[in-house]
Amino acid sequence: MQKDSSARFEDAPINWVTTTVFTATPLATLVLVPWYAIVHGFSLAAWLSFAALMMATGLSITAGYHRLWAHRAYQAHWSVRLFFMIFGAMALQNSILIWASQHRTHHRFVDDVDRDPYSAKRGFWFSHIGWILRNYPSGENDFTNARDLERDPLVMFQHRYYMPLAVGLIFGIPLLLGWALGELWGVFLLAGLLRLVLTHHFTFFINSLAHAWGSQPYTDENTARDNGALAFLTYGDGYHNFHHIFQNDYRNGVRWWQWDPTKWLIASLSGLGLASNLKRVPDLWIQRAQLAMQFKRMELALERRRSSSGDEQIERLKRRIAEEYAAFRKSLEEWNKVREEWVADGKRRLLQRWEDASFRLRLREIEYRLRMQRRRLRLMSKAYA
């Protein structure tokens, strides 16, 4: 079976359209941008145009294609969806329908070498760009997971007219801006060509580097990593380990200090009444995942450190971990009980609002205990390192 899969991968026909585009655009950028900079120089207006279109297309992928359409992490006003549809097409990463459908398949079959369209386990080159250059069986379109998108008129309009839209926008907007600013080719080379190549590869880093480089604070059941450097390049999408376990959360950088402009944009749109139903996983779910990983790592560390069955220090640490784990399970059971009571008592809470505050207080107390437990486990790890 594995040999058959390998044969299919090797024999997959070359996609000459994507191969030409993803070969020609970087080469043209490497030659033309430095040449123009040396011979003519770029104006401040050209650089500002580059920055503006870089953000417009990049955020249309992260906030639009990714968190809005692929994951339904929130709902957006038609004007916001129109903006994301237009500048997402300008990013030249395929139509919303194809991009979101393939991404849902990636999440469902992550790391499966046969079914994940850009499985990291098929190597860095494949997950970064190789999967686009050939017509692999794992990349065949199957829209059965995107029936909701097929009912969206805006999505289907873009899908039907994707090529003329994309080509027209890629050339039209930078050239129009360049003409208006009196620097036709300078703006086109920066805001058109360089912007396109960087947007491509920054997005592709999520499929490749974010599955190979970084930390796994929430789960090690897949290859996804959290990486602050990649988050900076991808408007927050670099917190990929969190995203793969909590994919429907509108946030990727869940901490206030984590760089996630996409999250800030969505929250701002919500404040303006242009986005709604922002999905957030309960804080306790996040802490539960982090604690589970801490317990798992400490147990593995104990196994590696065990010098003999009679090592008293190791046995003492094992007992402490067992006690902490029992407290962890007790907190989870209590949290589940409070949530069940809250739901069951919903009708009465509409009449007695103070009950709602009482339930929230109990939940916060449980979440606080879990935070303190995470802190204790970190201290234990350092003490016995």
C-alpha positions as CSV (number, residue, x, y, z in Angstrom):
1,M,0.0,0.0,0.0
2,Q,2.8,2.4,0.9
3,K,4.7,1.5,-2.3
4,D,1.5,2.2,-4.3
5,S,1.1,5.6,-2.6
6,S,4.8,6.5,-3.3
7,A,4.4,5.5,-6.9
8,R,1.3,7.7,-7.3
9,F,3.2,10.6,-5.7
10,E,6.2,10.3,-8.0
11,D,4.1,9.8,-11.2
12,A,1.7,12.7,-10.5
13,P,1.5,14.9,-13.6
14,I,3.1,18.3,-13.5
15,N,0.7,21.2,-13.2
16,W,2.2,23.5,-15.8
17,V,0.1,26.5,-14.9
18,T,1.1,26.6,-11.3
19,T,4.7,25.5,-12.0
20,T,5.1,28.4,-14.5
21,V,3.6,31.0,-12.1
22,F,5.6,29.9,-9.0
23,T,8.8,29.7,-11.0
24,A,8.4,32.9,-13.1
25,T,7.2,35.3,-10.4
26,P,10.1,34.7,-7.9
27,L,12.7,34.8,-10.7
28,A,11.2,38.0,-12.1
29,T,11.2,39.5,-8.6
30,L,14.8,38.6,-7.9
31,V,15.9,40.2,-11.2
32,L,13.6,43.2,-11.7
33,V,13.2,44.6,-8.2
34,P,17.0,45.0,-7.4
35,W,17.6,46.3,-11.0
36,Y,14.9,48.9,-10.7
37,A,16.1,49.9,-7.2
38,I,19.7,50.4,-8.5
39,V,18.8,52.2,-11.7
40,H,15.7,54.2,-10.7
41,G,15.1,53.8,-7.0
42,F,11.7,53.4,-5.3
43,S,9.7,56.3,-3.9
44,L,8.1,56.4,-0.4
45,A,4.7,56.2,-2.2
46,A,5.7,52.9,-3.9
47,W,6.8,51.4,-0.5
48,L,3.5,52.6,1.2
49,S,1.5,51.1,-1.7
50,F,3.4,47.8,-1.2
51,A,2.7,47.8,2.6
52,A,-1.0,48.6,2.0
53,L,-1.6,45.9,-0.5
54,M,0.5,43.4,1.4
55,M,-1.8,43.9,4.4
56,A,-5.0,43.9,2.4
57,T,-4.2,40.6,0.6
58,G,-2.5,39.0,3.6
59,L,-5.4,39.7,6.0
60,S,-7.9,38.7,3.3
61,I,-6.3,35.3,3.4
62,T,-6.0,35.0,7.2
63,A,-9.2,36.7,8.3
64,G,-11.3,35.9,5.2
65,Y,-10.2,32.7,3.5
66,H,-9.0,31.0,6.7
67,R,-10.9,32.1,9.8
68,L,-14.2,33.2,8.2
69,W,-14.8,30.8,5.3
70,A,-12.6,27.7,6.1
71,H,-13.5,27.6,9.9
72,R,-16.6,29.7,10.3
73,A,-15.0,31.2,13.4
74,Y,-17.2,34.3,13.0
75,Q,-19.8,35.9,10.7
76,A,-19.1,39.1,8.8
77,H,-21.1,41.9,7.1
78,W,-21.4,41.6,3.3
79,S,-19.1,44.6,2.8
80,V,-16.3,42.8,4.8
81,R,-16.9,39.6,2.9
82,L,-16.7,41.5,-0.4
83,F,-13.4,43.1,0.6
84,F,-11.9,39.7,1.5
85,M,-13.2,38.2,-1.7
86,I,-11.6,40.9,-3.9
87,F,-8.2,41.1,-2.2
88,G,-8.2,37.3,-1.5
89,A,-8.4,36.8,-5.3
90,M,-5.5,39.3,-5.7
91,A,-3.4,37.1,-3.4
92,L,-3.6,34.4,-6.2
93,Q,-4.0,31.4,-3.8
94,N,-7.0,29.9,-5.6
95,S,-10.7,30.6,-5.1
96,I,-12.3,30.7,-1.6
97,L,-14.2,27.4,-2.4
98,I,-11.0,25.5,-3.3
99,W,-8.8,27.0,-0.6
100,A,-11.3,26.5,2.2
101,S,-12.3,23.0,1.1
102,Q,-8.7,21.9,0.9
103,H,-7.9,23.4,4.3
104,R,-10.8,21.6,5.9
105,T,-9.5,18.4,4.4
106,H,-6.0,19.2,5.9
107,H,-7.5,19.6,9.4
108,R,-9.5,16.4,9.1
109,F,-6.6,14.3,7.9
110,V,-3.6,16.3,9.2
111,D,-0.3,14.5,8.6
112,D,-1.9,11.6,6.7
113,V,0.4,11.2,3.7
114,D,-2.4,9.9,1.5
115,R,-5.3,12.3,2.4
116,D,-3.8,15.5,3.7
117,P,-3.3,17.8,0.7
118,Y,-0.1,19.3,2.1
119,S,1.0,16.8,4.7
120,A,4.2,17.8,6.5
121,K,5.1,14.2,6.8
122,R,5.8,14.2,3.0
123,G,8.7,16.6,3.6
124,F,9.3,20.3,3.8
125,W,9.4,21.0,0.0
126,F,6.1,19.1,-0.5
127,S,4.2,20.8,2.3
128,H,5.6,24.3,1.3
129,I,5.0,24.3,-2.4
130,G,5.5,20.9,-4.0
131,W,1.9,19.9,-3.5
132,I,0.8,22.8,-5.8
133,L,3.2,21.9,-8.6
134,R,1.8,18.5,-9.4
135,N,-1.7,17.1,-9.6
136,Y,-1.4,14.7,-6.7
137,P,-4.4,12.5,-5.8
138,S,-4.4,14.1,-2.3
139,G,-5.0,17.5,-3.8
140,E,-8.1,16.6,-5.9
141,N,-11.0,18.8,-5.2
142,D,-13.9,17.3,-3.2
143,F,-16.5,19.9,-2.2
144,T,-18.6,17.6,-0.1
145,N,-17.1,19.2,2.9
146,A,-18.0,22.7,1.7
147,R,-21.7,22.6,0.9
148,D,-22.2,25.7,3.0
149,L,-19.8,27.6,0.8
150,E,-21.5,26.3,-2.4
151,R,-24.7,28.0,-1.1
152,D,-22.9,31.4,-0.7
153,P,-23.5,33.6,-3.8
154,L,-20.3,35.7,-3.2
155,V,-18.1,32.6,-2.9
156,M,-19.6,31.0,-6.0
157,F,-19.3,34.2,-8.0
158,Q,-15.6,34.4,-7.2
159,H,-15.1,30.7,-8.0
160,R,-16.8,30.9,-11.4
161,Y,-14.9,34.0,-12.5
162,Y,-11.7,33.5,-10.5
163,M,-9.1,33.7,-13.2
164,P,-10.3,36.9,-14.8
165,L,-10.8,38.4,-11.4
166,A,-7.4,37.4,-10.1
167,V,-5.4,38.4,-13.2
168,G,-7.3,41.7,-13.5
169,L,-6.7,42.6,-9.9
170,I,-3.1,41.6,-9.8
171,F,-2.2,43.8,-12.7
172,G,-5.0,46.4,-12.6
173,I,-4.7,47.7,-9.0
174,P,-0.9,48.1,-8.8
175,L,-0.8,49.7,-12.3
176,L,-3.7,52.0,-11.4
177,L,-2.0,53.0,-8.2
178,G,1.3,53.5,-10.0
179,W,-0.3,55.7,-12.6
180,A,-2.1,57.8,-10.0
181,L,1.2,58.2,-8.0
182,G,3.3,59.0,-11.0
183,E,5.5,55.9,-10.6
184,L,3.9,53.2,-12.8
185,W,6.6,50.5,-12.8
186,G,8.0,51.2,-9.4
187,V,4.6,50.6,-7.7
188,F,3.9,47.6,-10.0
189,L,7.2,45.9,-9.1
190,L,6.7,46.4,-5.3
191,A,3.0,46.4,-4.7
192,G,2.3,43.9,-7.6
193,L,5.2,41.5,-8.1
194,L,7.2,41.5,-4.8
195,R,4.0,41.7,-2.7
196,L,2.6,38.6,-4.6
197,V,5.7,36.5,-4.0
198,L,6.0,37.4,-0.4
199,T,2.3,36.8,0.3
200,H,2.6,33.4,-1.4
201,H,5.5,32.2,0.7
202,F,4.4,33.7,4.0
203,T,1.2,31.7,3.7
204,F,3.0,28.6,2.6
205,F,5.2,28.8,5.7
206,I,2.2,27.8,7.7
207,N,1.9,24.5,5.8
208,S,5.7,23.8,6.1
209,L,7.6,25.7,8.8
210,A,4.7,25.8,11.2
211,H,4.6,22.0,11.2
212,A,8.3,21.7,11.8
213,W,9.7,24.6,13.9
214,G,8.2,25.8,17.2
215,S,6.6,24.6,20.4
216,Q,3.7,22.3,21.1
217,P,2.1,23.6,24.3
218,Y,-1.4,22.2,23.6
219,T,-1.0,18.9,21.8
220,D,1.6,16.6,20.2
221,E,-1.0,14.5,18.4
222,N,0.0,16.2,15.1
223,T,3.0,18.1,13.8
224,A,1.6,21.7,14.2
225,R,3.7,24.1,16.1
226,D,3.3,27.5,17.8
227,N,5.9,30.0,16.3
228,G,6.0,33.6,17.2
229,A,8.3,34.5,14.3
230,L,5.9,33.0,11.8
231,A,3.0,34.7,13.5
232,F,4.7,38.0,12.8
233,L,4.9,37.2,9.1
234,T,1.4,35.7,8.8
235,Y,-0.7,38.2,10.8
236,G,-1.1,35.8,13.7
237,D,-1.5,32.4,11.9
238,G,1.8,31.2,13.2
239,Y,0.3,30.0,16.5
240,H,-0.5,26.8,14.7
241,N,-0.4,24.3,17.6
242,F,-3.3,26.2,19.3
243,H,-5.1,26.4,16.0
244,H,-5.0,22.7,15.2
245,I,-6.6,21.8,18.5
246,F,-9.1,24.7,18.7
247,Q,-9.6,25.4,15.0
248,N,-13.0,27.1,15.3
249,D,-11.7,29.8,17.7
250,Y,-11.4,33.2,15.9
251,R,-8.1,33.7,17.7
252,N,-4.8,32.0,17.0
253,G,-2.7,34.0,19.4
254,V,-4.9,33.4,22.4
255,R,-2.8,35.4,24.9
256,W,-3.0,39.2,25.0
257,W,0.7,39.7,24.2
258,Q,0.8,37.3,21.3
259,W,1.0,39.0,17.9
260,D,-2.3,38.3,16.1
261,P,-3.4,41.3,13.9
262,T,-6.1,39.0,12.4
263,K,-7.7,38.6,15.8
264,W,-7.5,42.3,16.5
265,L,-9.1,43.1,13.1
266,I,-12.0,40.7,13.7
267,A,-12.5,42.0,17.2
268,S,-12.5,45.6,15.8
269,L,-15.0,44.7,13.1
270,S,-17.2,43.2,15.8
271,G,-17.0,46.5,17.8
272,L,-18.1,48.3,14.7
273,G,-21.0,46.0,14.2
274,L,-19.4,44.5,11.0
275,A,-18.7,41.0,12.6
276,S,-20.7,38.9,14.9
277,N,-20.8,35.4,16.6
278,L,-17.1,35.4,17.3
279,K,-16.3,31.9,18.6
280,R,-14.0,31.4,21.6
281,V,-13.2,28.2,23.3
282,P,-13.6,28.3,27.1
283,D,-10.4,29.2,28.9
284,L,-10.7,26.0,30.9
285,W,-10.4,23.9,27.7
286,I,-7.2,25.7,26.9
287,Q,-5.8,25.1,30.4
288,R,-6.9,21.5,30.2
289,A,-4.9,21.0,27.0
290,Q,-1.8,22.7,28.5
291,L,-2.0,20.7,31.7
292,A,-2.4,17.4,29.8
293,M,0.8,18.2,27.8
294,Q,2.7,19.2,31.0
295,F,1.7,15.9,32.7
296,K,2.7,14.0,29.5
297,R,6.1,15.6,29.3
298,M,6.8,15.1,33.0
299,E,6.0,11.5,32.8
300,L,8.3,11.1,29.7
301,A,11.1,13.0,31.6
302,L,10.7,10.6,34.6
303,E,11.0,7.6,32.3
304,R,14.2,9.0,30.8
305,R,15.7,9.9,34.3
306,R,14.9,6.7,36.1
307,S,18.2,5.2,37.0
308,S,16.8,2.3,39.1
309,S,13.5,1.2,40.5
310,G,14.7,2.1,43.9
311,D,15.5,5.8,43.1
312,E,13.8,7.5,46.0
313,Q,13.8,11.0,44.4
314,I,12.1,9.7,41.3
315,E,9.5,7.8,43.3
316,R,8.8,10.9,45.4
317,L,8.3,13.0,42.2
318,K,6.0,10.3,40.8
319,R,3.8,10.5,43.9
320,R,3.6,14.3,43.6
321,I,2.7,14.1,39.9
322,A,0.0,11.5,40.8
323,E,-1.4,13.8,43.4
324,E,-1.4,16.7,41.0
325,Y,-3.1,14.6,38.3
326,A,-5.8,13.5,40.8
327,A,-6.4,17.2,41.6
328,F,-6.5,17.9,37.9
329,R,-9.2,15.2,37.3
330,K,-11.2,16.5,40.2
331,S,-11.2,20.1,38.9
332,L,-12.4,18.8,35.5
333,E,-15.2,16.8,37.0
334,E,-16.3,19.8,39.1
335,W,-16.2,22.0,36.0
336,N,-18.3,19.6,34.0
337,K,-20.8,19.4,36.9
338,V,-21.1,23.2,37.1
339,R,-21.6,23.5,33.4
340,E,-24.4,20.8,33.4
341,E,-26.1,22.6,36.3
342,W,-25.8,25.9,34.4
343,V,-27.5,24.5,31.3
344,A,-30.1,22.6,33.2
345,D,-31.0,25.6,35.2
346,G,-31.1,27.9,32.2
347,K,-34.8,28.9,32.3
348,R,-34.7,29.7,35.9
349,R,-31.6,31.9,35.5
350,L,-33.6,34.1,33.1
351,L,-35.7,35.0,36.1
352,Q,-33.0,35.1,38.7
353,R,-29.9,36.8,37.1
354,W,-27.8,36.5,40.3
355,E,-27.7,32.8,39.7
356,D,-25.8,33.5,36.5
357,A,-23.1,35.4,38.4
358,S,-22.9,32.6,41.0
359,F,-22.2,30.0,38.3
360,R,-19.6,32.3,36.7
361,L,-17.9,32.8,40.0
362,R,-17.7,29.0,40.6
363,L,-16.2,28.5,37.1
364,R,-13.7,31.2,37.6
365,E,-12.6,29.6,40.9
366,I,-12.0,26.2,39.1
367,E,-10.1,28.0,36.3
368,Y,-7.9,29.7,38.9
369,R,-7.1,26.4,40.5
370,L,-6.0,25.0,37.2
371,R,-3.8,28.1,36.5
372,M,-2.1,27.6,39.9
373,Q,-1.6,23.9,39.1
374,R,0.1,24.8,35.8
375,R,2.4,27.1,37.8
376,R,3.2,24.3,40.3
377,L,4.0,21.9,37.5
378,R,6.4,24.3,35.9
379,L,8.2,24.8,39.2
380,M,8.4,21.1,39.7
381,S,9.8,20.6,36.2
382,K,12.5,23.2,36.9
383,A,13.3,21.8,40.3
384,Y,13.9,18.2,39.0
385,A,15.4,19.2,35.7
